[in-house]
Amino acid sequence: MNFASLFDIPINDLSTPCYITDARLLKKNTALLCRIQEQTGCKILLAQKAFSMFSAYPLIRDDLAGTTASGLFEAKLGRERFGKEVHVFSPAYTQENFTQLLDIADHIVFNSFGQWHKYRAQVESAPRHISCGIRINPGYAEVETDLYNPCIPGSRMGVPLEQMEELNGLEGIHFHTMCEQNADVLERTLDYLLPKFDPWLRQCKWVNFGGGHHITRDDYDIASLLRCIDRVQSEYGVQVYLEPGEAVALNAGYLVASVLDIVRNGMDIAILDASAACHMPDVLEMPYRPHIIGSGTAGEKAHTYRLAGNTCLAGDVIGDYSFDHPLQPGDKLVFCDMAIYSMVKNNTFNGVPLPDILLYHEDGTMELVKRFGYRDFEERLS
């Protein structure tokens, strides 16, 4: 089956599996984020936990204010490869990592007042100013999947209202309550959060809205986002930050896989050289069903297949899809929206090779950024 005719990026001669990031779509996303910054004065940061393809950073650096990190290594990557503001949040910091962060980070967000009390003296004695803040847990979120909901009962993320203390040297408040959501959720979050945390917000220099904002999605309500930003900046006189990861590279990348074999056990099953467990783990964790170019749901088109990975995990199944024509070994399938939470979360379970990483440039050239081999697998082991 020839999917190349359905796709404007040449794939026939590619080795698979491979990730392709489309520079055109990536820059379209960040151009929108840049316009929002210009209209509001807010600052938008790349959350590297979703997209850390640093070979593409030069394409988007001018459109964003900097990067966010979940720990030391991401902070180093942001400093070395992006080179603008570096913001860090971690549920807790080790002494060794924190000492190094003092030389790297511009903002450090603490998950508890205990951590702030522990490290405050080091921050204040550092040779450069580091703006520190506290993450709050407003106790409100509309995230349906508990695995991704930082506000469920018993969550370790952020300080609840009843545990708030005087800021005493802290300059900002950070909250993260969203996951792949529209601005109406942000509006309701602010309605709930602002009255409760008002005394502390009035002491802040900045407020970070966190991530989970699907700003570059086609149906996203930009006008509502602008109102939310203006509401907080006007009321409290603060600098607003947003740190989306998905919105930066949403729908800007693909995973190309090849059919290796067709087996039958009550239905047709296509074994691929790409794996949900290894190459797109969110498919199993979320779970969700990635779109494949030219496919339909089970039974929608003439030929239905269960697509499965090439590992020993019985549940390494991507999903059931239908196609206009029968699949054959050697056919290439193009999975969409694979720039985010794929390269950053993949693994070598079973010794399955990591996909190549490619960058499709605006001039129509394809760059092989990275090819992994046996040594990459071996060096992750002991």
C-alpha positions, 0 to 999 in steps of 0.5 A: 500500500502506497501511503506516500501519495497521501503524505507530502513528506517523501517516505518511500526510501526511509529506514524505519522506524523513524521519527520525523519532525516537520520544521514547517509545522513546528515554526507555525506553532511557535509563530502563534505563541510568539504573537500571543507574547507580543499581544499580552506581554506574557512569556511562553517557555518550552517545557522540555519534558514533552519535546527535547529535540535540541537540533530543532531549537535554533528554529524556534528559539527566537519565538520563545522566552526560554525553557522549563526543566524538571531537573538538572539534566533538562536544565543543562540542556536548556542552558546549553542548547536553547540559551535563554531563560531556564526555569526549573521545577522538581518535586524535590531537589538533592543537594548535589543537583541543587548546587549545580542548578544555582549556576544554571537556573534563572527561576527555581520553583519549590514543591514545598516550603520545607524545600525552600527553607532548606535551600533558601540560604544557598539561593540568597548567597549565590553570586547571581539573582535567582527568582524562586517561587512555590508551586501551589495545589489549588485542589481544582482540576478537570483532568479525566485521567488520574495518572496526569491529574496533579490535583487528585486527593493525595497528590504530591504536587504543590502546596494546598491552601491550608499549608500556605505560609508567608512567602518570605523571599519567594517571588512567584507562584506556580500552578499546573492543573491542566492536560491537553485542555482549552482555555475555558478550563483555565478560566474556571481554574482562575475563578476557583484559584484567585480568590483563595490565594489572593493574599499571596498573589498580591506579594508576587512578581510573577505567576506561572500558569504551568503547562497543559494548554493546547494553544496551537490546537485548531479549536483553541480559544485564543481570545479566552487565553488572552483574557486570562493572561490580562486578568492576572497581569492587570489585577496583580501587576505580575509577569505571567509565564506559560510553559506548554510542551505539547503546544510547541510541537503539537501535530508537528511530527510523525513516526513512520513504521513498516509492516513486518508480518501479518498473522491471524488469530480471530482477526488480522494482526499486523506486526510492525517494527515500531512498538507502543511500549518502546516508541510511543509509551503514552499510547499504553499509559494515557491510553490513546489511539494515534491517527494513522494517515489514510486509516479509519476506525475498525470496520470503517474501511474495507480491511481491519487490522490490529497493529502490534509491536515487535516485543514480547509484551503481550499488550504491546498493541497500538490499536485496531485500524482499517484501510482501503487496501490489504496491508502487506509486509513492507508497507509503511504507516505514518503515525501522527502527532509523534514529536511530543512525549515520544522521543523523550519517553522511548526506551530499549525494552527487549533490545528493540532499536530506537527510531532514527530522528529526522528533521524535514526542513522548509526547503524540502530536504530531509536531515538525518539528525541521529541514528541509534545502534547497539552501543546506545542500547549497551550503554544504558545497561551495566 
